[in-house]
């Protein structure tokens, strides 16, 4: 009985978490030839959001932001997502460690 109740509570939590995640605004970022497209992503300030990052290049790439404490390494053809906590208005830099000269971008929270 105890385990059955635990399973029901866990299941409800997962369903409600999935429903909340589906309501998040999603922004897409493409990585190709050592560059980000777009280089600037505008997001609403004070709002959780999801970033979908896709690597269309022939080699590995990385989305990294020291300010936002986020890092995603992507093999060729891979798409990954990450969720950001609400941000204060401002500009937050990100980069690609594999392509430091050309892989520069920013998120602008307005």
C-alpha positions as a Markdown table, in Angstrom:
| # | Residue | x | y | z |
|---|---|---|---|---|
| 1 | Unk | 0.0 | 0.0 | 0.0 |
| 2 | Unk | 2.8 | 2.4 | 1.0 |
| 3 | Unk | 4.6 | 1.8 | -2.3 |
| 4 | Unk | 1.4 | 2.1 | -4.4 |
| 5 | Unk | 0.7 | 5.5 | -2.9 |
| 6 | Unk | 4.3 | 6.6 | -3.5 |
| 7 | Unk | 3.9 | 5.5 | -7.2 |
| 8 | Unk | 0.7 | 7.4 | -7.6 |
| 9 | Unk | 2.2 | 10.6 | -6.1 |
| 10 | Unk | 5.3 | 10.3 | -8.2 |
| 11 | Unk | 3.2 | 9.8 | -11.3 |
| 12 | Unk | 1.1 | 12.9 | -10.6 |
| 13 | Unk | 4.3 | 14.9 | -10.1 |
| 14 | Unk | 5.8 | 13.8 | -13.4 |
| 15 | Unk | 2.5 | 14.6 | -15.3 |
| 16 | Unk | 2.2 | 18.0 | -13.7 |
| 17 | Unk | 5.9 | 18.8 | -14.4 |
| 18 | Unk | 5.6 | 17.7 | -18.0 |
| 19 | Unk | 2.5 | 19.9 | -18.4 |
| 20 | Unk | 4.4 | 22.9 | -17.0 |
| 21 | Unk | 7.3 | 22.2 | -19.3 |
| 22 | Unk | 5.0 | 22.2 | -22.3 |
| 23 | Unk | 3.8 | 25.7 | -21.5 |
| 24 | Unk | 7.3 | 27.2 | -21.6 |
| 25 | Unk | 8.2 | 29.5 | -24.4 |
| 26 | Unk | 10.8 | 27.8 | -26.6 |
| 27 | Unk | 13.6 | 29.6 | -28.5 |
| 28 | Unk | 15.7 | 27.8 | -31.2 |
| 29 | Unk | 19.4 | 28.2 | -31.7 |
| 30 | Unk | 21.2 | 26.6 | -34.7 |
| 31 | Unk | 24.9 | 25.9 | -34.6 |
| 32 | Unk | 26.7 | 25.5 | -38.0 |
| 33 | Unk | 30.2 | 26.1 | -39.3 |
| 34 | Unk | 31.4 | 27.4 | -36.0 |
| 35 | Unk | 28.6 | 30.0 | -35.7 |
| 36 | Unk | 25.3 | 30.5 | -33.9 |
| 37 | Unk | 22.1 | 31.4 | -35.8 |
| 38 | Unk | 20.8 | 33.8 | -34.6 |
| 39 | Unk | 23.7 | 35.3 | -32.7 |
| 40 | Unk | 21.2 | 37.2 | -30.5 |
| 41 | Unk | 18.2 | 35.7 | -28.8 |
| 42 | Unk | 15.7 | 38.0 | -27.2 |
| 43 | Unk | 13.7 | 36.4 | -24.3 |
| 44 | Unk | 11.2 | 37.8 | -21.9 |
| 45 | Unk | 12.7 | 38.9 | -18.6 |
| 46 | Unk | 11.5 | 37.2 | -15.4 |
| 47 | Unk | 10.1 | 34.2 | -17.4 |
| 48 | Unk | 11.3 | 30.6 | -17.5 |
| 49 | Unk | 12.0 | 29.5 | -21.0 |
| 50 | Unk | 13.4 | 26.5 | -23.0 |
| 51 | Unk | 16.3 | 26.8 | -25.4 |
| 52 | Unk | 16.5 | 24.2 | -28.2 |
| 53 | Unk | 20.0 | 23.9 | -29.6 |
| 54 | Unk | 20.7 | 22.0 | -32.8 |
| 55 | Unk | 24.1 | 21.2 | -34.3 |
| 56 | Unk | 23.9 | 21.1 | -38.1 |
| 57 | Unk | 27.7 | 21.2 | -38.6 |
| 58 | Unk | 30.1 | 18.4 | -39.5 |
| 59 | Unk | 31.9 | 18.5 | -36.1 |
| 60 | Unk | 31.2 | 18.8 | -32.4 |
| 61 | Unk | 30.0 | 22.1 | -31.0 |
| 62 | Unk | 29.3 | 23.5 | -27.5 |
| 63 | Unk | 26.8 | 26.0 | -26.1 |
| 64 | Unk | 28.4 | 27.4 | -23.0 |
| 65 | Unk | 27.5 | 30.4 | -20.8 |
| 66 | Unk | 29.6 | 31.0 | -17.6 |
| 67 | Unk | 27.2 | 33.7 | -16.5 |
| 68 | Unk | 24.2 | 31.4 | -16.8 |
| 69 | Unk | 26.0 | 28.3 | -15.6 |
| 70 | Unk | 24.9 | 26.3 | -18.7 |
| 71 | Unk | 26.8 | 23.9 | -20.9 |
| 72 | Unk | 25.7 | 21.6 | -23.7 |
| 73 | Unk | 28.1 | 19.7 | -26.0 |
| 74 | Unk | 26.5 | 18.5 | -29.2 |
| 75 | Unk | 27.7 | 15.9 | -31.7 |
| 76 | Unk | 26.9 | 16.5 | -35.4 |
| 77 | Unk | 23.2 | 16.3 | -36.1 |
| 78 | Unk | 22.2 | 16.4 | -32.4 |
| 79 | Unk | 19.4 | 18.5 | -30.9 |
| 80 | Unk | 19.3 | 19.2 | -27.1 |
| 81 | Unk | 17.2 | 21.4 | -24.9 |
| 82 | Unk | 17.8 | 23.1 | -21.6 |
| 83 | Unk | 15.5 | 25.2 | -19.4 |
| 84 | Unk | 16.5 | 28.6 | -18.0 |
| 85 | Unk | 15.3 | 30.1 | -14.8 |
| 86 | Unk | 13.8 | 33.6 | -15.0 |
| 87 | Unk | 16.4 | 36.2 | -15.7 |
| 88 | Unk | 16.7 | 39.8 | -14.7 |
| 89 | Unk | 16.7 | 42.2 | -17.7 |
| 90 | Unk | 20.2 | 42.3 | -19.2 |
| 91 | Unk | 22.6 | 40.7 | -21.7 |
| 92 | Unk | 24.1 | 37.3 | -21.1 |
| 93 | Unk | 27.0 | 36.0 | -23.3 |
| 94 | Unk | 27.4 | 32.5 | -24.6 |
| 95 | Unk | 30.1 | 30.9 | -26.7 |
| 96 | Unk | 31.3 | 27.7 | -28.4 |
| 97 | Unk | 34.6 | 26.4 | -26.9 |
| 98 | Unk | 35.3 | 24.5 | -30.1 |
| 99 | Unk | 35.1 | 27.6 | -32.2 |
| 100 | Unk | 36.1 | 30.5 | -30.0 |
| 101 | Unk | 36.8 | 33.0 | -32.8 |
| 102 | Unk | 33.4 | 32.7 | -34.5 |
| 103 | Unk | 31.1 | 31.0 | -32.0 |
| 104 | Unk | 29.9 | 34.0 | -29.9 |
| 105 | Unk | 26.4 | 35.0 | -29.1 |
| 106 | Unk | 24.1 | 36.6 | -26.4 |
| 107 | Unk | 20.8 | 36.2 | -24.8 |
| 108 | Unk | 19.0 | 39.5 | -24.2 |
| 109 | Unk | 16.3 | 39.4 | -21.5 |
| 110 | Unk | 13.8 | 42.3 | -21.9 |
